[in-house]
Amino acid sequence: MDRIEQESFDFFNRTRARYLELAAQDSRIRTIDATQPLDAVMRDIRATVTKWVQEQTA
């Protein structure tokens, strides 16, 4: 295991909480619900990236 994999649950909970705080403050940060089935996660990623690319080229 690497250093990150050796971290405690608390570390991951703090990291997630901070990321969600940042995402709430910055509309450029997107979140994807990765607890969904893989196909749904992939669909959401594609949709998010496609929308971003369209916004950049508009």
C-alpha positions in Angstrom: 0.0 0.0 0.0 1.1 3.5 -0.6 1.0 6.4 1.9 -2.6 7.5 0.9 -4.0 4.0 1.2 -2.6 3.8 4.7 -4.5 6.9 5.9 -7.4 6.6 8.4 -11.0 6.9 7.6 -11.0 10.3 9.3 -8.5 11.5 6.8 -10.7 10.5 3.9 -13.8 12.0 5.6 -12.0 15.3 6.1 -10.7 15.4 2.6 -14.2 14.7 1.2 -15.8 17.4 3.4 -13.2 20.0 2.3 -13.7 19.0 -1.4 -17.5 19.4 -1.0 -16.9 22.8 0.6 -14.8 23.9 -2.3 -17.3 22.6 -4.8 -20.1 24.6 -3.1 -18.1 27.8 -3.5 -16.8 27.3 -7.0 -19.1 26.4 -9.9 -16.1 25.1 -11.9 -15.7 22.2 -9.5 -18.0 19.2 -10.4 -18.9 16.2 -8.3 -20.0 12.8 -9.6 -21.8 10.4 -7.3 -19.5 7.4 -7.6 -21.8 5.2 -5.4 -24.0 4.7 -8.5 -23.5 1.7 -10.8 -20.4 2.0 -13.0 -22.5 2.7 -16.1 -24.2 5.6 -14.4 -20.9 7.0 -13.2 -19.5 6.8 -16.7 -22.6 8.5 -18.1 -22.4 11.3 -15.6 -18.7 11.8 -16.4 -19.3 11.9 -20.1 -22.2 14.4 -19.7 -20.1 16.6 -17.4 -17.1 16.7 -19.7 -19.2 17.1 -22.9 -21.0 20.1 -21.3 -17.6 21.6 -20.2 -16.1 21.2 -23.7 -19.2 22.8 -25.3 -18.9 25.7 -22.9 -15.3 26.2 -23.8 -15.9 26.2 -27.6 -19.0 28.4 -27.6 
